[in-house]
Amino acid sequence: MSSRISVAVRDVTFRYQSAPDPTISALTADFPRGFTGIIGANGSGKTTLLQLVAGLLAPESGTIHGAGDAIYCEQRTDNPPAGFVDFLNDWDSEGVELRRRLGIEFEYLEHWDTLSHGERKRAQIAHALWCRPEVFTIDEPTNHIDAGARNMLVQNLKCFQGIGLIVSHDRDLLDDLCDQCLWLEPPTSCMYPGGYTQALQQKELGRDVAIRERQKAVNEHKRLQREVFRRRDKAARSNAERSKRGLGPKDSDGREKINLARVSGKDGQAGRLLRQLDGRVQQADVRAKGAVVTKQYETGIWLPGSRSQRDMLFELSAGEVPLAPGRVLRFPQLLMKPEDRIAITGLNGLGKSTLIRLILNEVNVPPEKIIEMPQEVSLSKSRQILEMARTLSNEKLGHVMNVVSRLGSRPHRLLESIQPSPGEIRKLLLALGMARSPHLIVMDEPTNHLDPVSVEALETVLADCPCGLLVVSHDQRFLERVSATSWRIKQEKTTDSIVIV
């Protein structure tokens, strides 16, 4: 068991070189033993925070205490983790059992380039758990992982007894693992108890209370301003009544009354009350401006995709395609109409991505009318996509960035970044494709790298899109909202064939 009680982050600020604004600003938080979910829009600093706690980045200011023995499990799985060979060669009971529980084969290192992304992710996390860190920061642990592997992963993470920080698009995972969630909304942050669902409820409740308090303060400020106007008018009339101007030389009674008011102090009462009220107005103004309500960006967008006029987007005759040596993917006749919404499901390694590539070679849709979102976008390709967006006209760029905003990211942060996050580049890909009025959207694990709020925004977008949708995903909650038909790929028990049912 870890000897650490907690990791303490105190007033930490971090700014990437050449970035105009800090990614993390004056953050203070405590991370006790157990898992804390880190939630926020893509680009809000979630990954940056994990790397700061793991010691891979140094804060510009502030301190982080208690994170000496830390491991960071990154989103990408391009390369095997450092020391992976030692994990594979550990034949003590702990290493053997961990490899068994997470289905890690000895040949993984030799064949890393041919492993599925899901297999790589399981290997990455298994190695990190084998290292037994006191502090474990983990970025998108369920990316690419099928339901069976996900259950194995969750059970193993539940056995972790140290301090964990976890970033994930998987809402059920956050509910299963996390005792608290830190919500990042630059430049502010807030810690909520429980998993994602409970944190979201508390966040929305807090926002409702803040809105009511702000409206109450604004109403009080307006009421006091009206009272100021009324009293100023009364004071002006009082001044006019107290003035001796206009009194005739023989109006001794009028002069006597004015002199009596001045002696008694009644002549200045209206003015004093007005000055007191001015002070109350200033205080009410401070309260109204101080009643901060986090800006809520509109999510969900109208997808201006036109439906294809063709009878079929594609039609594949029954056939088969080779996979790994000795295995083939056999499929019946497959066809897709312009309005179909089809989910492709199945365990890792059964050929879902292979089927997608086969279909893309056969579609009856012009290339410019297809939005294709692959499982992963390389770093170089991400930079190219961002540079292409920057070259758009102001009108087109404004439209694209409006879509990005409604998918839960801040456009100015994306445009100012040197290297967009994997989640941000996926949103940008979708936004650029939408500008072309697509007939077909093809997505391979689209929720990978997205934050939970962005996943919900994407669900709203795809639930209303008028064009065809073909999607591969292990996220059942997501598929239930966006698809109407399912093609399930499974391994036949008696042969080496993999079939679609």
C-alpha positions, 0 to 999 in steps of 0.5 A: 500500500502506498505511504502517500496520504495525498498530493497537494497542488498549491497555486500552480500556474503553467504556460506553454512556451509561445502560448499567450495565456496559461493553460493552468492558472493558480490551481489549488487542489488535494488528491487523496488516496483513490482515484480523482477524475479530471474533467474539462473540455478538450484543451482545458489542461487535463493532460497538462495537470497529469504531467505536472503531477507526474513530474514531466512538466515543471510549474511556472509558479506554485508547488506540488507536494507528495508526488515523488514516485509517479507514473504517467500513462499517456493517451498515445500508444505508438511505442511500448512503454520504457521497461516493458521487456522487464515486465514481460520477463517477470516470472514472479507470481505478481507479474504472471498474474497481472499479464494473465488478468489483462491478457498480455502475451509475451510476443507483444513486444516483438509484434507491437506495430501489428497490435490493435490499439486496444491491445497496446492500451492494455499492455501500457496499463498493465506495465504501469500497474506492475511498476506499483507507483504511489501516484498513478496519472492515467490518460484515457485508459479505455481508448480502443478497448472492447467491453470484455477488456474494459471489465478486466481493466476496471477490476485491476484499477480498482485494486490500485491502492495509491493516489490516482488521477484519471482523465477519461471520456468513459462516463461509466468508468469515472462513476465506477472508479472515482471518489471525487472529480476536479472540473477544469474550466479555465481560469477556474476549477472546482472539486466535486464529490463522487464520480462523473454523474454526481459531479455533473449534478452538483455542478449544474445545481451550483450553477443554478444557485449562482444564477439565482444569487446573481439575479438577486444581486442585480435586482437589488442593485436596480432597486437601490438605483431607483431609490437614489433617483427618487431621493435625488429628486426629493433633495432637489425639491428640498433645496429649492424650498430652503432657498431664500432666493425669490423671497420678498423683502417683507417675507419674514415668515418664510425666512424664519422657517428656513432658518429654523430648518437649518438650525434643526438639521432637517435641511441636510437630512435628504442629502445625508440619506442620499449619500448613505444610499450611494454607499449601499448602491456601490456595495450592491454593484460589487455584489452583482459583479462578484456573483460569478456564473461560469459561462455555459457554451451552447452544445449541440449543432445543426448538421448541414449535411445533405442526404445523397440522392443515390439509392445506395451509399454502397453495396458489397457482395458476400465475400471475405477479406484476410486478416492475420495469418490463418484468419479471414473475415467473412461477410454476407451482402452488406448495403447502406442506404442514404439515411442508414445509421449503422454501428459496427461492434465486436471484440478487439482484433476481429477486423472492424477497422479492416471492414471500414477500409474495405467499405471506403474503397467501395462507396458510391459517394464523392470523396469530398462528401465523406467525413472520415474520422480514424481511430488515431491521427498522427502528430504530423497529420494533426499539425497539417489539419490545424494549418489547413484550418488557419488558411481558411477565409474568415467566413469559413473559419468562423463557421468551422470554429463555431462548430468546434465551440459547440462541440465543447472546445474553445476556438481561440485556444485551438487556433493558438496551440502549437500541437492540438490535443487528440480530442481537439483535432477530432472535433476540427476534423468533424467541423471541416467535414461538415462545411462540405455538406457530407453524405456519409460520416464514417467514424472509428472509435469517435469518443476516444480522446473526447471529454464526457461533455464533448461526447454528449455534445457529439451524441446530440450532433449525430442523433440529428444528422440527416446523412448516413452514419457508419460508426465503430465504437465500444461505447454502448451508451453512445451507440444507443443514442446515435445508431439504429442498426448493428453489424456485430463481428464475432469469432466462430467457435469451430473455425478460424473464420470471423463473421458478421451477424 
